[in-house]
Amino acid sequence: MRGKTLIFLFCLLWGWSFRGWAQPYYFLDQDNYVLEQINNLRQNPLAVAQVLGLDLSTLIAKWKDSDNTPVRLLNLNPNLSEMAKAHIAQMIETNTITHSSQDGLTLEQRARLFGYDGPFVGESIIVICFENFISSQDGLNTLLTTLFKDALDQQSAEGAPLLFGLYQDLGVGFAVGTIQVEDKQYNVYLLCLEFGLRNVDGYLVGRVYQKDKAPFPEYGLGGIDVFSWGSNEMVFAHHQKTFMDGSFFLPRSAGNWWWMYVKSEQNQSKLFQVTSPVQFIPFAVNATSH
């Protein structure tokens, strides 16, 4: 592949800014291709990991605390695709790369503005820049490969939604253009993925976060322990480590009142009463946890 890679951008939680897009960007319709590739990852994670050259024994050890519920295959959702493209347009307009919206809305609130009525939404954003030109297809494949490695190896929050088992819907935004960084102009390829969950029957779904109304935690929360149990049993019934974006899902028995106990690797802990099948939990974690 010709061209020098400038950026593989995953640390989006702090935001990133540049001088500006040097010329009009344009969207490419790759939604079905992206859907096919992500569904293949969800169906055959170990096979994809092997193709990507990742160490399978290391991955299996990392996944030992993951929920063993079979993942659902995703379907394209036009509302979420509109949301993804609109978020790309906003980032380009404001010269930032971030999960935050200008009006401070959560992911779920943003999704409702675009007509998506699911109660739980995830988002992945990745950007690459090259000094020289590569084809849009090569750019997209590079973005997907990097995201897949991140999802499998659990390195950051960006890849987490790809293997979150309960998501049902996918929205895709893929844009190509150029940006000006200091005195140089670079070709840029930007992918925004929105993941949606409409049906939470039988599960307790949630996200642990640090800032009020923040769609993602300020720091990755993979490794946070989430326990839940029924009030009549008063014993730990279910346990999972959160995904790197702080999300989790646990089996839930209908009709029970539930409690949750959230504990970090630094033994910070807090007890929460479950009042809904979807829980957004504010929980302060020291930045050095991960």
Helices and strands as residue ranges (DSSP letters): E 5-9, G 12-14, E 20-21, E 26-27, H 31-43, H 45-51, H 56-62, G 63-65, E 75-76, H 78-94, H 107-113, E 120-130, H 136-153, G 160-163, E 169-181, E 184-197, E 203-209, E 225-230, E 238-241, E 247-251, E 258-263, E 269-274, E 278-282, G 287-289
